[in-house]
Every structure is written in C-alpha cells, then in structure tokens.
Amino acid sequence: MDKLIHMSLNSLDIALRKQAINAQNLSNANVNGYRRDIYESFGSVYLNARNQIESRAFSTTFGSGAFDETQGRITPTDVPTDLAIDGKGFFIRQKPNSDPSLTRRGDMTISPDGTLTDGTGVPILSETLQVIQLPPFRKLVVAENGNLLIEPLNGEPGITQLIGSLGLVSAEGLNLKKGDDGEIRLANGNPIVSDQNVKVKQGFLEESNVSAIEEMIANIENQRTFELNLKLIKLASQLDEGTASLLRMPGN
C-alpha cells in the first residue's frame, strides 16, 4: 500500500505543477507576443535506503523555463509604433537593475523623454544594447531590418533621417529559457548579442500563442487526474486498514 500511496502523491504533485502552468498561460492569453509555458519532460530519482531495494521513486523535472516558440497570429493595426517579428526572433529589452532579455511584445510606446518602450514601460534596446532615444518627429518609419527612420519636426517633409536600429536576435539554433523573473534569456547564461537577422513588420502586432480552449481542456484533465489520485490514496488507506484487521489476533 505504501507504494500505491507514494505513486499517487507523486502524481498529485505533477498535476499541481501542470495546473499552475495552465493558470499562468490563461492569465497571459491576451498579452501581445506572450510565449506559452509548457511542462517539460520528467524522469525519476530514487530514495536511497541502506540494504534495501530502491522502490520509492520521485519525479524530477529536467531543467526549467521551457516555453512554446510557435508564432502567434499577426494582425494589422496601422499604428506606427506597433511592431511584430515575422519568424523566429526577438526584440531586446532591459528592465531596471536586470540583465537584457528577449521579448516578442511589440506594442511599443514613446515616453515623454523620447525613450522607446514596450507596452509595460520597459525600455527597448538598440543593436548596440543601448536605450533608444527618439527626437521629436513628424513620422516614424521602421524598416524590415529594424532600422529606425524619422521625419524631423524641423526638416523637410518626406526627408527621413536614420537615428538607429532596433536590437534584434534570431532564435534559430538558440537554446532559450524563461528565468524565475519570467524573462527569456539564453539557457547557458551567456550575454545576449544582437544579430539583426530578423524581419520586422511595422503596423502589426503578434498575438499570444496561448489557446484558451486548449488550456481549459488541459486544466480539466489535470483536475480529473488530481481527483483520481485522491481516490487511490483513500482506497490504499482502506486496503491497509482491511489488511491490518485480518492480521489482528482474534479477540483483540
């Protein structure tokens, strides 16, 4: 009975982890460019006991921070500061007191001091990993290669000026993961380096790649798994009590 209870407790733990991931995905289903978290494959480790068979297995997750890299649907907005990456790639951003990270979120805004930020107010970095400062302009043009061009307020209409380039990183061949802070970085911990081999679309936004229906179905399945294993634990307890009563001496 001990093995059955242990197995069920292990399954309960896995179901709880999956439910937490489902909840995280559902809460970000409407966030532009969000990448769906996934539950990684897991293996087993054994409880060591001296001169005994290693019969109690614990599940263990290999690594952390896995996410789905499938591209979300790209929709037109005709807003000049809305940007989307077509294909495998990322913008580079940097939160205060943190290392640079990667994002697909393209609902850009320009702060009062001219800083280019994403929809959460985090500064977007240039190809040289510097904060992008935009001078006053009449029109903003973002080329497919990430170049930023403006029509200055004091310049002639139709004449654009190159002021910099978005920091871009191609995800081809890279091993990426989400850290404990939810930011995407290189799994090996190496610093991010821009490569600009990414196609940018101005006036478009990429939706989250989370499917609310799939997450709800997975959540229901996890709930059923949880309930089933609770029943198994109760059954194991009843069987254990029944076995104990059979072994009990008559009259006791």
C-alpha positions, 0 to 999 in steps of 0.5 A: 500500500505504501507504494500505491500511496507514494505513486499517487502523491507523486502524481498529485504533485505533477498535476499541481505543477501542470495546473499552475502552468495552465493558470499562468498561460490563461492569465497571459492569453491576451498579452501581445507576443506572450510565449506559452509555458509548457511542462517539460519532460520528467524522469525519476530519482530514487530514495536511497535506503541502506540494504534495501531495494530502491522502490520509492521513486520521485519525479524530477523535472529536467531543467526549467523555463521551457516555453512554446516558440510557435508564432502567434497570429499577426494582425494589422493595426496601422499604428506606427509604433506597433511592431511584430517579428515575422519568424523566429526572433526577438526584440531586446529589452532591459528592465531596471537593475536586470540583465537584457532579455528577449521579448516578442511584445511589440506594442511599443510606446514613446515616453515623454523623454523620447525613450522607446518602450514596450507596452509595460514601460520597459525600455527597448534596446538598440543593436548596440544594447543601448536605450533608444532615444527618439527626437521629436518627429513628424513620422516614424518609419521602421524598416524590415531590418529594424532600422529606425527612420524619422521625419524631423519636426524641423526638416523637410517633409518626406526627408527621413533621417536614420537615428538607429536600429532596433536590437534584434536576435534570431532564435534559430539554433538558440537554446532559450529559457524563461528565468524565475523573473519570467524573462527569456534569456539564453539557457547557458547564461551567456550575454545576449548579442544582437544579430539583426537577422530578423524581419520586422513588420511595422503596423502589426502586432503578434498575438499570444500563442496561448489557446484558451480552449486548449488550456481549459481542456488541459486544466480539466484533465489535470483536475480529473487526474488530481481527483483520481489520485485522491481516490487511490490514496483513500482506497490504499488507506482502506486496503491497509486498514482491511489488511491490518484487521485480518492480521489482528489476533482474534479477540483483540 
